[in-house]
Amino acid sequence: MSHLRHVSVFVDDPDPGHFCWVLHESTEDASIWVDLESSELSYPTWLDAFNAGVVS
């Protein structure tokens, strides 16, 4: 069993022009991912949200 965590960041756009980052992690079943954390604020561009999520 690997001791490495599989964590990913993606960007969601719940409303046009409002982008939020989401961190999620895979479970023991690699097809199932759970949300770990998400941004409280929205960002004006996809790239701004992504960069903020990577730093988190």
N, CA, C and O atoms as CSV, one atom per row, in Angstrom:
chain,resi,resn,atom,element,x,y,z
A,1,MET,N,N,0.840,-1.182,0.000
A,1,MET,CA,C,0.000,0.000,0.000
A,1,MET,C,C,0.881,1.239,0.000
A,1,MET,O,O,1.853,1.321,0.751
A,2,SER,N,N,0.544,2.182,-0.828
A,2,SER,CA,C,1.301,3.424,-0.936
A,2,SER,C,C,0.954,4.358,0.218
A,2,SER,O,O,-0.203,4.450,0.629
A,3,HIS,N,N,1.952,5.038,0.727
A,3,HIS,CA,C,1.722,6.005,1.797
A,3,HIS,C,C,1.587,7.420,1.242
A,3,HIS,O,O,1.442,8.382,1.996
A,4,LEU,N,N,1.634,7.534,-0.065
A,4,LEU,CA,C,1.450,8.839,-0.693
A,4,LEU,C,C,-0.027,9.129,-0.848
A,4,LEU,O,O,-0.819,8.242,-1.166
A,5,ARG,N,N,-0.390,10.376,-0.620
A,5,ARG,CA,C,-1.770,10.797,-0.817
A,5,ARG,C,C,-1.930,11.289,-2.250
A,5,ARG,O,O,-1.033,11.937,-2.791
A,6,HIS,N,N,-3.053,10.988,-2.854
A,6,HIS,CA,C,-3.355,11.455,-4.204
A,6,HIS,C,C,-4.335,12.620,-4.089
A,6,HIS,O,O,-5.543,12.433,-3.938
A,7,VAL,N,N,-3.776,13.826,-4.164
A,7,VAL,CA,C,-4.556,15.051,-4.012
A,7,VAL,C,C,-4.515,15.821,-5.325
A,7,VAL,O,O,-3.485,15.876,-5.997
A,8,SER,N,N,-5.633,16.405,-5.673
A,8,SER,CA,C,-5.742,17.145,-6.932
A,8,SER,C,C,-6.475,18.459,-6.678
A,8,SER,O,O,-7.274,18.571,-5.749
A,9,VAL,N,N,-6.189,19.442,-7.516
A,9,VAL,CA,C,-6.929,20.705,-7.472
A,9,VAL,C,C,-7.664,20.855,-8.795
A,9,VAL,O,O,-7.112,20.582,-9.861
A,10,PHE,N,N,-8.909,21.289,-8.715
A,10,PHE,CA,C,-9.650,21.608,-9.936
A,10,PHE,C,C,-10.411,22.908,-9.710
A,10,PHE,O,O,-10.549,23.375,-8.579
A,11,VAL,N,N,-10.893,23.473,-10.784
A,11,VAL,CA,C,-11.612,24.748,-10.722
A,11,VAL,C,C,-13.065,24.512,-11.110
A,11,VAL,O,O,-13.363,23.873,-12.119
A,12,ASP,N,N,-13.953,25.039,-10.291
A,12,ASP,CA,C,-15.388,24.962,-10.537
A,12,ASP,C,C,-15.888,26.368,-10.873
A,12,ASP,O,O,-15.357,27.356,-10.364
A,13,ASP,N,N,-16.891,26.457,-11.713
A,13,ASP,CA,C,-17.479,27.764,-12.029
A,13,ASP,C,C,-18.984,27.708,-11.762
A,13,ASP,O,O,-19.777,27.506,-12.681
A,14,PRO,N,N,-19.370,27.889,-10.494
A,14,PRO,CA,C,-20.781,27.772,-10.127
A,14,PRO,C,C,-21.666,28.825,-10.798
A,14,PRO,O,O,-22.843,28.572,-11.055
A,15,ASP,N,N,-21.113,29.988,-11.079
A,15,ASP,CA,C,-21.815,31.056,-11.788
A,15,ASP,C,C,-20.877,31.603,-12.857
A,15,ASP,O,O,-19.666,31.654,-12.638
A,16,PRO,N,N,-21.401,32.008,-13.996
A,16,PRO,CA,C,-20.525,32.558,-15.038
A,16,PRO,C,C,-19.649,33.705,-14.515
A,16,PRO,O,O,-20.150,34.655,-13.913
A,17,GLY,N,N,-18.345,33.604,-14.752
A,17,GLY,CA,C,-17.417,34.644,-14.319
A,17,GLY,C,C,-16.972,34.539,-12.875
A,17,GLY,O,O,-16.254,35.416,-12.395
A,18,HIS,N,N,-17.378,33.487,-12.162
A,18,HIS,CA,C,-16.984,33.269,-10.769
A,18,HIS,C,C,-16.350,31.886,-10.676
A,18,HIS,O,O,-17.019,30.871,-10.869
A,19,PHE,N,N,-15.062,31.856,-10.381
A,19,PHE,CA,C,-14.313,30.604,-10.365
A,19,PHE,C,C,-13.829,30.300,-8.952
A,19,PHE,O,O,-13.347,31.190,-8.252
A,20,CYS,N,N,-13.958,29.050,-8.536
A,20,CYS,CA,C,-13.539,28.603,-7.205
A,20,CYS,C,C,-12.647,27.369,-7.348
A,20,CYS,O,O,-12.881,26.522,-8.211
A,21,TRP,N,N,-11.633,27.276,-6.501
A,21,TRP,CA,C,-10.789,26.093,-6.515
A,21,TRP,C,C,-11.337,25.066,-5.536
A,21,TRP,O,O,-11.982,25.418,-4.549
A,22,VAL,N,N,-11.080,23.809,-5.814
A,22,VAL,CA,C,-11.487,22.702,-4.945
A,22,VAL,C,C,-10.325,21.718,-4.870
A,22,VAL,O,O,-9.778,21.315,-5.897
A,23,LEU,N,N,-9.949,21.334,-3.651
A,23,LEU,CA,C,-8.953,20.278,-3.446
A,23,LEU,C,C,-9.698,18.994,-3.143
A,23,LEU,O,O,-10.605,18.977,-2.310
A,24,HIS,N,N,-9.319,17.922,-3.814
A,24,HIS,CA,C,-9.925,16.651,-3.481
A,24,HIS,C,C,-8.872,15.555,-3.483
A,24,HIS,O,O,-7.780,15.717,-4.028
A,25,GLU,N,N,-9.228,14.428,-2.856
A,25,GLU,CA,C,-8.287,13.329,-2.645
A,25,GLU,C,C,-8.957,12.009,-3.006
A,25,GLU,O,O,-10.145,11.807,-2.756
A,26,SER,N,N,-8.170,11.118,-3.597
A,26,SER,CA,C,-8.730,9.807,-3.928
A,26,SER,C,C,-8.799,8.949,-2.671
A,26,SER,O,O,-8.038,9.137,-1.722
A,27,THR,N,N,-9.722,8.016,-2.691
A,27,THR,CA,C,-9.877,7.068,-1.584
A,27,THR,C,C,-9.158,5.777,-1.964
A,27,THR,O,O,-8.442,5.730,-2.964
A,28,GLU,N,N,-9.350,4.744,-1.173
A,28,GLU,CA,C,-8.749,3.452,-1.520
A,28,GLU,C,C,-9.271,2.953,-2.858
A,28,GLU,O,O,-8.563,2.255,-3.583
A,29,ASP,N,N,-10.502,3.309,-3.185
A,29,ASP,CA,C,-11.068,3.020,-4.501
A,29,ASP,C,C,-10.714,4.211,-5.388
A,29,ASP,O,O,-11.288,5.288,-5.230
A,30,ALA,N,N,-9.791,4.034,-6.306
A,30,ALA,CA,C,-9.254,5.142,-7.103
A,30,ALA,C,C,-10.307,5.856,-7.939
A,30,ALA,O,O,-10.044,6.942,-8.456
A,31,SER,N,N,-11.485,5.274,-8.081
A,31,SER,CA,C,-12.541,5.935,-8.851
A,31,SER,C,C,-13.392,6.866,-7.992
A,31,SER,O,O,-14.287,7.538,-8.505
A,32,ILE,N,N,-13.118,6.908,-6.690
A,32,ILE,CA,C,-13.895,7.756,-5.779
A,32,ILE,C,C,-12.986,8.831,-5.195
A,32,ILE,O,O,-11.930,8.537,-4.633
A,33,TRP,N,N,-13.413,10.075,-5.336
A,33,TRP,CA,C,-12.678,11.222,-4.805
A,33,TRP,C,C,-13.554,11.962,-3.809
A,33,TRP,O,O,-14.767,12.053,-3.996
A,34,VAL,N,N,-12.949,12.491,-2.751
A,34,VAL,CA,C,-13.690,13.266,-1.756
A,34,VAL,C,C,-13.102,14.676,-1.685
A,34,VAL,O,O,-11.891,14.861,-1.806
A,35,ASP,N,N,-13.963,15.652,-1.490
A,35,ASP,CA,C,-13.512,17.035,-1.364
A,35,ASP,C,C,-12.836,17.231,-0.016
A,35,ASP,O,O,-13.346,16.792,1.015
A,36,LEU,N,N,-11.679,17.897,-0.033
A,36,LEU,CA,C,-10.948,18.216,1.194
A,36,LEU,C,C,-11.210,19.655,1.640
A,36,LEU,O,O,-11.432,19.929,2.819
A,37,GLU,N,N,-11.176,20.558,0.672
A,37,GLU,CA,C,-11.283,21.979,0.974
A,37,GLU,C,C,-11.668,22.708,-0.309
A,37,GLU,O,O,-11.401,22.234,-1.413
A,38,SER,N,N,-12.296,23.865,-0.145
A,38,SER,CA,C,-12.618,24.691,-1.311
A,38,SER,C,C,-12.511,26.159,-0.928
A,38,SER,O,O,-12.549,26.515,0.250
A,39,SER,N,N,-12.378,26.995,-1.936
A,39,SER,CA,C,-12.218,28.424,-1.676
A,39,SER,C,C,-13.530,29.022,-1.164
A,39,SER,O,O,-14.621,28.639,-1.588
A,40,GLU,N,N,-13.387,29.963,-0.249
A,40,GLU,CA,C,-14.562,30.669,0.261
A,40,GLU,C,C,-14.934,31.825,-0.661
A,40,GLU,O,O,-16.097,32.223,-0.737
A,41,LEU,N,N,-13.939,32.357,-1.356
A,41,LEU,CA,C,-14.157,33.466,-2.272
A,41,LEU,C,C,-14.090,32.964,-3.705
A,41,LEU,O,O,-13.507,31.914,-3.978
A,42,SER,N,N,-14.687,33.714,-4.611
A,42,SER,CA,C,-14.553,33.372,-6.024
A,42,SER,C,C,-13.481,34.265,-6.646
A,42,SER,O,O,-13.134,35.316,-6.109
A,43,TYR,N,N,-12.974,33.822,-7.782
A,43,TYR,CA,C,-11.907,34.530,-8.494
A,43,TYR,C,C,-12.423,34.923,-9.871
A,43,TYR,O,O,-13.299,34.254,-10.420
A,44,PRO,N,N,-11.884,36.008,-10.437
A,44,PRO,CA,C,-12.404,36.497,-11.719
A,44,PRO,C,C,-12.008,35.647,-12.930
A,44,PRO,O,O,-12.667,35.702,-13.969
A,45,THR,N,N,-10.931,34.860,-12.799
A,45,THR,CA,C,-10.509,34.016,-13.917
A,45,THR,C,C,-10.225,32.598,-13.419
A,45,THR,O,O,-9.961,32.362,-12.240
A,46,TRP,N,N,-10.291,31.669,-14.371
A,46,TRP,CA,C,-9.986,30.275,-14.078
A,46,TRP,C,C,-8.565,30.151,-13.540
A,46,TRP,O,O,-8.329,29.449,-12.557
A,47,LEU,N,N,-7.618,30.833,-14.185
A,47,LEU,CA,C,-6.214,30.729,-13.803
A,47,LEU,C,C,-5.967,31.291,-12.403
A,47,LEU,O,O,-5.178,30.720,-11.650
A,48,ASP,N,N,-6.616,32.385,-12.042
A,48,ASP,CA,C,-6.466,32.932,-10.690
A,48,ASP,C,C,-6.947,31.919,-9.655
A,48,ASP,O,O,-6.297,31.720,-8.628
A,49,ALA,N,N,-8.061,31.292,-9.917
A,49,ALA,CA,C,-8.589,30.289,-8.972
A,49,ALA,C,C,-7.665,29.083,-8.890
A,49,ALA,O,O,-7.397,28.589,-7.794
A,50,PHE,N,N,-7.181,28.605,-10.011
A,50,PHE,CA,C,-6.281,27.461,-10.022
A,50,PHE,C,C,-5.004,27.761,-9.236
A,50,PHE,O,O,-4.582,26.967,-8.395
A,51,ASN,N,N,-4.398,28.908,-9.517
A,51,ASN,CA,C,-3.149,29.273,-8.824
A,51,ASN,C,C,-3.370,29.390,-7.315
A,51,ASN,O,O,-2.513,28.968,-6.538
A,52,ALA,N,N,-4.487,29.947,-6.894
A,52,ALA,CA,C,-4.786,30.062,-5.470
A,52,ALA,C,C,-4.967,28.677,-4.856
A,52,ALA,O,O,-4.541,28.445,-3.725
A,53,GLY,N,N,-5.588,27.761,-5.581
A,53,GLY,CA,C,-5.770,26.407,-5.067
A,53,GLY,C,C,-4.473,25.639,-4.943
A,53,GLY,O,O,-4.304,24.848,-4.015
A,54,VAL,N,N,-3.562,25.861,-5.862
A,54,VAL,CA,C,-2.259,25.184,-5.810
A,54,VAL,C,C,-1.464,25.662,-4.607
A,54,VAL,O,O,-0.734,24.879,-3.999
A,55,VAL,N,N,-1.592,26.920,-4.257
A,55,VAL,CA,C,-0.855,27.471,-3.125
A,55,VAL,C,C,-1.439,26.992,-1.799
A,55,VAL,O,O,-0.713,26.910,-0.808
A,56,SER,N,N,-2.725,26.675,-1.759
A,56,SER,CA,C,-3.398,26.295,-0.511
A,56,SER,C,C,-2.897,25.025,0.076
A,56,SER,O,O,-3.379,24.596,1.124
